[in-house]
Amino acid sequence: MAFLDNKQLNDEQLKCLIEAALFVSEKPMSVQLFKKTVLEQYNVSNKRIITQINELRAHYQNRGVELV
């Protein structure tokens, strides 16, 4: 993915990475697990990760997918 070439992620890119990781993961993902895996090469704060998870949770609410 070309947008991953630099070490900066905007919020939409961050949300896409988190969403993809959630859907391919075989186990629950914690903020720390995101940081150790899919976001390892980026300096992303816990607050930004949580914000994007909450946005995804709201997006999928009432759509048959529950993010817990």
N, CA, C and O atoms as CSV, one atom per row, in Angstrom:
chain,resi,resn,atom,element,x,y,z
A,1,MET,N,N,0.831,-1.178,0.000
A,1,MET,CA,C,0.000,0.000,0.000
A,1,MET,C,C,0.873,1.237,0.000
A,1,MET,O,O,1.738,1.398,0.861
A,2,ALA,N,N,0.651,2.088,-0.941
A,2,ALA,CA,C,1.495,3.269,-1.102
A,2,ALA,C,C,1.388,4.221,0.075
A,2,ALA,O,O,2.379,4.851,0.444
A,3,PHE,N,N,0.196,4.342,0.680
A,3,PHE,CA,C,0.059,5.311,1.760
A,3,PHE,C,C,0.823,4.910,3.004
A,3,PHE,O,O,0.937,5.709,3.934
A,4,LEU,N,N,1.348,3.705,3.048
A,4,LEU,CA,C,2.107,3.256,4.211
A,4,LEU,C,C,3.605,3.504,4.075
A,4,LEU,O,O,4.380,3.163,4.969
A,5,ASP,N,N,4.012,4.102,2.951
A,5,ASP,CA,C,5.434,4.309,2.728
A,5,ASP,C,C,6.055,5.263,3.738
A,5,ASP,O,O,7.179,5.041,4.188
A,6,ASN,N,N,5.330,6.331,4.103
A,6,ASN,CA,C,5.881,7.200,5.134
A,6,ASN,C,C,5.435,6.680,6.488
A,6,ASN,O,O,4.555,5.822,6.564
A,7,LYS,N,N,6.014,7.175,7.530
A,7,LYS,CA,C,5.743,6.645,8.865
A,7,LYS,C,C,4.616,7.399,9.565
A,7,LYS,O,O,4.398,7.219,10.764
A,8,GLN,N,N,3.908,8.235,8.829
A,8,GLN,CA,C,2.787,8.980,9.386
A,8,GLN,C,C,1.475,8.413,8.861
A,8,GLN,O,O,1.357,8.097,7.677
A,9,LEU,N,N,0.515,8.290,9.724
A,9,LEU,CA,C,-0.809,7.822,9.327
A,9,LEU,C,C,-1.830,8.895,9.668
A,9,LEU,O,O,-1.835,9.424,10.780
A,10,ASN,N,N,-2.698,9.217,8.708
A,10,ASN,CA,C,-3.808,10.091,9.080
A,10,ASN,C,C,-4.878,9.215,9.724
A,10,ASN,O,O,-4.753,7.991,9.750
A,11,ASP,N,N,-5.919,9.841,10.237
A,11,ASP,CA,C,-6.928,9.081,10.974
A,11,ASP,C,C,-7.642,8.046,10.110
A,11,ASP,O,O,-7.946,6.951,10.585
A,12,GLU,N,N,-7.912,8.374,8.860
A,12,GLU,CA,C,-8.598,7.427,7.977
A,12,GLU,C,C,-7.710,6.210,7.690
A,12,GLU,O,O,-8.201,5.081,7.673
A,13,GLN,N,N,-6.439,6.425,7.470
A,13,GLN,CA,C,-5.505,5.324,7.238
A,13,GLN,C,C,-5.396,4.447,8.483
A,13,GLN,O,O,-5.386,3.220,8.394
A,14,LEU,N,N,-5.316,5.092,9.636
A,14,LEU,CA,C,-5.245,4.359,10.895
A,14,LEU,C,C,-6.495,3.509,11.082
A,14,LEU,O,O,-6.403,2.341,11.462
A,15,LYS,N,N,-7.656,4.086,10.817
A,15,LYS,CA,C,-8.908,3.349,10.949
A,15,LYS,C,C,-8.941,2.150,10.005
A,15,LYS,O,O,-9.400,1.075,10.390
A,16,CYS,N,N,-8.461,2.320,8.783
A,16,CYS,CA,C,-8.438,1.209,7.817
A,16,CYS,C,C,-7.553,0.065,8.306
A,16,CYS,O,O,-7.929,-1.102,8.188
A,17,LEU,N,N,-6.394,0.385,8.849
A,17,LEU,CA,C,-5.495,-0.649,9.354
A,17,LEU,C,C,-6.110,-1.388,10.551
A,17,LEU,O,O,-6.026,-2.612,10.647
A,18,ILE,N,N,-6.721,-0.634,11.446
A,18,ILE,CA,C,-7.359,-1.247,12.611
A,18,ILE,C,C,-8.514,-2.143,12.169
A,18,ILE,O,O,-8.653,-3.268,12.649
A,19,GLU,N,N,-9.332,-1.645,11.263
A,19,GLU,CA,C,-10.473,-2.417,10.776
A,19,GLU,C,C,-10.019,-3.722,10.120
A,19,GLU,O,O,-10.580,-4.785,10.387
A,20,ALA,N,N,-9.016,-3.637,9.274
A,20,ALA,CA,C,-8.511,-4.839,8.600
A,20,ALA,C,C,-7.974,-5.840,9.624
A,20,ALA,O,O,-8.244,-7.037,9.525
A,21,ALA,N,N,-7.219,-5.352,10.602
A,21,ALA,CA,C,-6.663,-6.241,11.620
A,21,ALA,C,C,-7.761,-6.919,12.426
A,21,ALA,O,O,-7.657,-8.101,12.755
A,22,LEU,N,N,-8.810,-6.175,12.743
A,22,LEU,CA,C,-9.920,-6.754,13.504
A,22,LEU,C,C,-10.597,-7.885,12.746
A,22,LEU,O,O,-10.976,-8.896,13.337
A,23,PHE,N,N,-10.746,-7.717,11.448
A,23,PHE,CA,C,-11.467,-8.718,10.674
A,23,PHE,C,C,-10.626,-9.944,10.328
A,23,PHE,O,O,-11.188,-10.995,10.018
A,24,VAL,N,N,-9.324,-9.844,10.370
A,24,VAL,CA,C,-8.498,-11.019,10.065
A,24,VAL,C,C,-7.963,-11.711,11.316
A,24,VAL,O,O,-7.465,-12.835,11.247
A,25,SER,N,N,-8.069,-11.043,12.444
A,25,SER,CA,C,-7.533,-11.609,13.682
A,25,SER,C,C,-8.370,-12.786,14.159
A,25,SER,O,O,-9.599,-12.769,14.092
A,26,GLU,N,N,-7.684,-13.792,14.636
A,26,GLU,CA,C,-8.358,-14.963,15.194
A,26,GLU,C,C,-8.639,-14.804,16.683
A,26,GLU,O,O,-9.310,-15.641,17.285
A,27,LYS,N,N,-8.125,-13.728,17.276
A,27,LYS,CA,C,-8.324,-13.495,18.698
A,27,LYS,C,C,-8.610,-12.013,18.925
A,27,LYS,O,O,-8.366,-11.187,18.045
A,28,PRO,N,N,-9.121,-11.682,20.094
A,28,PRO,CA,C,-9.380,-10.271,20.393
A,28,PRO,C,C,-8.100,-9.437,20.306
A,28,PRO,O,O,-7.009,-9.906,20.632
A,29,MET,N,N,-8.261,-8.199,19.860
A,29,MET,CA,C,-7.117,-7.297,19.718
A,29,MET,C,C,-7.204,-6.204,20.779
A,29,MET,O,O,-8.222,-5.523,20.901
A,30,SER,N,N,-6.139,-6.048,21.534
A,30,SER,CA,C,-6.042,-4.947,22.494
A,30,SER,C,C,-5.256,-3.809,21.846
A,30,SER,O,O,-4.632,-3.987,20.800
A,31,VAL,N,N,-5.296,-2.663,22.470
A,31,VAL,CA,C,-4.515,-1.530,21.974
A,31,VAL,C,C,-3.044,-1.920,21.901
A,31,VAL,O,O,-2.371,-1.626,20.912
A,32,GLN,N,N,-2.547,-2.572,22.930
A,32,GLN,CA,C,-1.140,-2.963,22.947
A,32,GLN,C,C,-0.822,-3.980,21.849
A,32,GLN,O,O,0.263,-3.944,21.268
A,33,LEU,N,N,-1.746,-4.869,21.567
A,33,LEU,CA,C,-1.520,-5.838,20.494
A,33,LEU,C,C,-1.493,-5.154,19.131
A,33,LEU,O,O,-0.692,-5.523,18.272
A,34,PHE,N,N,-2.363,-4.159,18.923
A,34,PHE,CA,C,-2.293,-3.375,17.683
A,34,PHE,C,C,-0.910,-2.750,17.539
A,34,PHE,O,O,-0.307,-2.789,16.467
A,35,LYS,N,N,-0.415,-2.172,18.636
A,35,LYS,CA,C,0.874,-1.477,18.598
A,35,LYS,C,C,2.038,-2.441,18.358
A,35,LYS,O,O,3.043,-2.059,17.758
A,36,LYS,N,N,1.913,-3.670,18.815
A,36,LYS,CA,C,2.977,-4.660,18.645
A,36,LYS,C,C,2.923,-5.365,17.288
A,36,LYS,O,O,3.894,-5.998,16.875
A,37,THR,N,N,1.789,-5.252,16.601
A,37,THR,CA,C,1.632,-5.973,15.336
A,37,THR,C,C,1.458,-4.995,14.183
A,37,THR,O,O,2.444,-4.487,13.648
A,38,VAL,N,N,0.249,-4.733,13.807
A,38,VAL,CA,C,-0.045,-3.967,12.597
A,38,VAL,C,C,0.470,-2.516,12.664
A,38,VAL,O,O,0.749,-1.918,11.624
A,39,LEU,N,N,0.596,-1.958,13.848
A,39,LEU,CA,C,1.053,-0.569,13.978
A,39,LEU,C,C,2.478,-0.459,14.497
A,39,LEU,O,O,2.913,0.613,14.918
A,40,GLU,N,N,3.194,-1.563,14.466
A,40,GLU,CA,C,4.542,-1.614,15.037
A,40,GLU,C,C,5.476,-0.547,14.467
A,40,GLU,O,O,6.274,0.030,15.206
A,41,GLN,N,N,5.386,-0.282,13.183
A,41,GLN,CA,C,6.320,0.658,12.554
A,41,GLN,C,C,5.878,2.121,12.646
A,41,GLN,O,O,6.541,3.011,12.115
A,42,TYR,N,N,4.758,2.357,13.323
A,42,TYR,CA,C,4.222,3.714,13.435
A,42,TYR,C,C,4.195,4.157,14.888
A,42,TYR,O,O,4.044,3.339,15.796
A,43,ASN,N,N,4.338,5.435,15.097
A,43,ASN,CA,C,4.248,6.007,16.438
A,43,ASN,C,C,2.831,6.551,16.605
A,43,ASN,O,O,2.558,7.712,16.300
A,44,VAL,N,N,1.943,5.701,17.091
A,44,VAL,CA,C,0.536,6.058,17.236
A,44,VAL,C,C,0.170,5.973,18.716
A,44,VAL,O,O,0.463,4.981,19.383
A,45,SER,N,N,-0.463,7.010,19.211
A,45,SER,CA,C,-0.834,7.035,20.630
A,45,SER,C,C,-2.008,6.101,20.910
A,45,SER,O,O,-2.810,5.794,20.028
A,46,ASN,N,N,-2.080,5.665,22.150
A,46,ASN,CA,C,-3.206,4.838,22.581
A,46,ASN,C,C,-4.516,5.582,22.353
A,46,ASN,O,O,-5.510,4.989,21.933
A,47,LYS,N,N,-4.513,6.873,22.630
A,47,LYS,CA,C,-5.725,7.679,22.472
A,47,LYS,C,C,-6.222,7.658,21.030
A,47,LYS,O,O,-7.423,7.514,20.799
A,48,ARG,N,N,-5.335,7.798,20.066
A,48,ARG,CA,C,-5.746,7.767,18.653
A,48,ARG,C,C,-6.309,6.400,18.277
A,48,ARG,O,O,-7.296,6.314,17.547
A,49,ILE,N,N,-5.691,5.346,18.766
A,49,ILE,CA,C,-6.175,3.994,18.468
A,49,ILE,C,C,-7.567,3.809,19.048
A,49,ILE,O,O,-8.466,3.326,18.359
A,50,ILE,N,N,-7.755,4.183,20.291
A,50,ILE,CA,C,-9.052,4.042,20.946
A,50,ILE,C,C,-10.111,4.871,20.234
A,50,ILE,O,O,-11.240,4.411,20.064
A,51,THR,N,N,-9.771,6.076,19.818
A,51,THR,CA,C,-10.709,6.926,19.089
A,51,THR,C,C,-11.176,6.248,17.809
A,51,THR,O,O,-12.366,6.270,17.495
A,52,GLN,N,N,-10.247,5.644,17.066
A,52,GLN,CA,C,-10.620,4.982,15.812
A,52,GLN,C,C,-11.428,3.709,16.066
A,52,GLN,O,O,-12.339,3.393,15.301
A,53,ILE,N,N,-11.107,2.988,17.119
A,53,ILE,CA,C,-11.901,1.805,17.480
A,53,ILE,C,C,-13.329,2.238,17.815
A,53,ILE,O,O,-14.289,1.590,17.399
A,54,ASN,N,N,-13.467,3.321,18.560
A,54,ASN,CA,C,-14.806,3.810,18.909
A,54,ASN,C,C,-15.573,4.263,17.670
A,54,ASN,O,O,-16.784,4.057,17.588
A,55,GLU,N,N,-14.889,4.875,16.711
A,55,GLU,CA,C,-15.551,5.272,15.466
A,55,GLU,C,C,-16.009,4.034,14.685
A,55,GLU,O,O,-17.104,4.019,14.122
A,56,LEU,N,N,-15.175,3.014,14.657
A,56,LEU,CA,C,-15.569,1.769,13.990
A,56,LEU,C,C,-16.738,1.115,14.710
A,56,LEU,O,O,-17.654,0.598,14.071
A,57,ARG,N,N,-16.707,1.135,16.023
A,57,ARG,CA,C,-17.796,0.555,16.815
A,57,ARG,C,C,-19.114,1.266,16.467
A,57,ARG,O,O,-20.136,0.608,16.272
A,58,ALA,N,N,-19.094,2.578,16.390
A,58,ALA,CA,C,-20.300,3.342,16.039
A,58,ALA,C,C,-20.731,3.041,14.610
A,58,ALA,O,O,-21.925,2.922,14.332
A,59,HIS,N,N,-19.769,2.920,13.706
A,59,HIS,CA,C,-20.069,2.638,12.302
A,59,HIS,C,C,-20.779,1.291,12.137
A,59,HIS,O,O,-21.704,1.164,11.335
A,60,TYR,N,N,-20.346,0.309,12.885
A,60,TYR,CA,C,-20.905,-1.042,12.747
A,60,TYR,C,C,-22.106,-1.304,13.665
A,60,TYR,O,O,-22.715,-2.371,13.591
A,61,GLN,N,N,-22.441,-0.366,14.505
A,61,GLN,CA,C,-23.588,-0.536,15.390
A,61,GLN,C,C,-24.847,-0.742,14.561
A,61,GLN,O,O,-25.059,-0.039,13.573
A,62,ASN,N,N,-25.661,-1.673,14.941
A,62,ASN,CA,C,-26.913,-2.010,14.240
A,62,ASN,C,C,-26.686,-2.552,12.842
A,62,ASN,O,O,-27.579,-2.448,12.001
A,63,ARG,N,N,-25.530,-3.123,12.563
A,63,ARG,CA,C,-25.241,-3.707,11.259
A,63,ARG,C,C,-24.904,-5.193,11.346
A,63,ARG,O,O,-24.447,-5.787,10.370
A,64,GLY,N,N,-25.126,-5.782,12.496
A,64,GLY,CA,C,-24.863,-7.217,12.630
A,64,GLY,C,C,-23.436,-7.550,13.031
A,64,GLY,O,O,-23.086,-8.725,13.143
A,65,VAL,N,N,-22.598,-6.529,13.250
A,65,VAL,CA,C,-21.223,-6.741,13.682
A,65,VAL,C,C,-21.054,-5.979,14.991
A,65,VAL,O,O,-21.396,-4.800,15.083
A,66,GLU,N,N,-20.533,-6.653,15.986
A,66,GLU,CA,C,-20.336,-6.000,17.277
A,66,GLU,C,C,-18.861,-6.016,17.639
A,66,GLU,O,O,-18.239,-7.075,17.715
A,67,LEU,N,N,-18.311,-4.832,17.862
A,67,LEU,CA,C,-16.926,-4.713,18.307
A,67,LEU,C,C,-16.958,-4.509,19.813
A,67,LEU,O,O,-17.521,-3.537,20.315
A,68,VAL,N,N,-16.342,-5.448,20.522
A,68,VAL,CA,C,-16.359,-5.373,21.988
A,68,VAL,C,C,-14.973,-5.170,22.530
A,68,VAL,O,O,-14.791,-5.084,23.744
